[in-house]
Amino acid sequence: MVTVAPHATEHMQLVVVGHVDHGKSTLLGRLYADTGSLPDGKLEKVQAICRQQGKEFEYAFLFDAFLEEQQQGITIDTARTFFSWQDRQYVVIDAPGHKEFLKNMVSGAARAEAALLVIDAREGVQEQSRKHGHLLSLLGIRQVAVVVNKMDLVAYDRPVFEAIEAEFRAFLEELGVRPERFVPASARHGDNVAAPSARLAWYAGPTVLETLGLFRKQMTQERLALRFPIQDVYKFDARRIIAGRVASGCVRVGDRLVFSPSNKSAHVRSIEAFNVDPLPLEAVGGQSIGITLDEQVFLERGEIGSHEGSPPGVATTLRCNLFWMGKRPLEMGRKYLLRLATREVECEVVEIRRIIDAADLAALRVKSAVGKNEVAELVIRTKAPIAFDLYQDFEVTGRFVLVDQYDVAGGGIIVEAVPDAQTSLREEARRRDLSWVTRDVGTDERAERYGHRAALVLLTGSAALTSRLARELERRLVLDGRHAYLLDTTNIRRGLAEASELNTRESTRRFGELVHLLVDSGMIVVFVAGALRQDEQAAIQALLHPTPLVVVQAGPQAGDPASHADLALNDVEDAAAAVDRIIAELTRQAVLADPTDHSRRLLYPSYSI
Ligand code: GDP
């Protein structure tokens, strides 16, 4: 019997998977018994019942009885049982069916940090063993060990074990799962489960229990890097309080925080709390707090605060694994709302790489839609850049849900960011923003003073019409007391560079940087873009984010059909009426204050309480 630490100081969530009858319950029964985690008399009681019923005692029965007992009164759909060894408590997440298990894992109801995959030495690698390998890869579980069980049935033969190891290791590596080790064992006889066995003398590695002990604990929430998703920004007397729940890490007064994806940064002036005196100087993962900053930076719900050296990723294209439970199938090209921490952004599926039936893990043919209870590996593109982490690194910011017509219809985990044409520009913008020298006048002070936010209005379409509208728009805005400026291509070219000397990408980049300076001054910049290509539009957006980019299409579409317009003016007869519509669009996008909205809440995302 192994000694048990009465007070476990850490917990590890574990899942045990494998082909039916390969010995999962027996192995768990052994682990519970051999670590002394069973209630007193339990083992003897189950043994007595077996004797009464004339059955041979099985450790699997012990596990089943234990499961039943621990589950009593628990109504959650993920059953958990516990055993302790040394300083750690193992929380065994029961995987009742693949469907429930996948759903629980991607929705956040359960999370396994490590997995044991059991293979029967006599039967070898079976179809289900492979499927379970796949399941672990889908869920991004990185710590996996394989137990080659029932070694007693193959006379503890080393070559049998080695052949299974070679075959299965190669298979798992193809899926990107790197098993930490393969352990030969006999759960029924207790060989190499809690104690090494003379019958497996040729094996020098750790026992099953030692293997569990070697799994590394993911850093605790507090020790991980800071992730502080903004829930709301409140204006409270002169202060602006940024409220949210610290998802991980620790934030202290005086820390310089960077908010993603806008790249705004400032120092924490105070951490606010109700009826607490003195105010706290730090807050850690799990706490709901409000902070004030030393600069009035323009921040909105959904941004994620972090420390400068360890920011989350920012991207628009993400590879993920998703469990779909929606009434209608998930389709490529259709718009969904992606919710990640406190951020909501429109998105669409741009590629479905593979679909797997969650009930039996059978890989289905590649289809263009994902049905209910199917798991898909797919690529999602968000309309605006989003801050995220990989699920394997951070749980809260690595997981998202998809909303279809107001219903949460799918849950997913982020596996990888897919670089797009704008990745390098976005990185450039981030470096620029982080070293940006700020002044004492903040963005929203300017906005308050000017009565509008900065924006870039791009007019695309027919050349003659757009330049007429642009002039009219500039004139109207300036007469209304706005800070607006019509940027003329010919004028820029003279000063900055002859466009002919530069490739399009570089001239787009320079244009974006120039506009960035103007919008930083609080200006509404109007520009006639002629035929705008989608990649140019995306590049400008990457450099200007989070300043609104308002695209107006006038006359027949001249640009890339895929480029997106916020406002399409198809037949313009009267320039003044067309400009009215552009101004209405600017109001709708909260660039201009809505004269009928006296709270001016649209203009400033913060509001008074
Ligand atoms: P599960 O379906 O994977 O949970 O498998 P069980 O734990 O219920 O085991 C299935 C059968 O295999 C039971 O009859 C066990 O007694 C038997 N079994 C489990 N482990 C071993 C083992 O190490 N050696 C032998 N000979 N039989 C085992």
Boltz pocket constraint, residues with backbone or C-beta under 6 A from the ligand:
constraints:
  - pocket:
      binder: B
      contacts: [[A, 18], [A, 19], [A, 20], [A, 21], [A, 22], [A, 23], [A, 24], [A, 25], [A, 26], [A, 27], [A, 58], [A, 60], [A, 149], [A, 150], [A, 151], [A, 152], [A, 153], [A, 185], [A, 186], [A, 187], [A, 188], [A, 189]]
      max_distance: 6.0
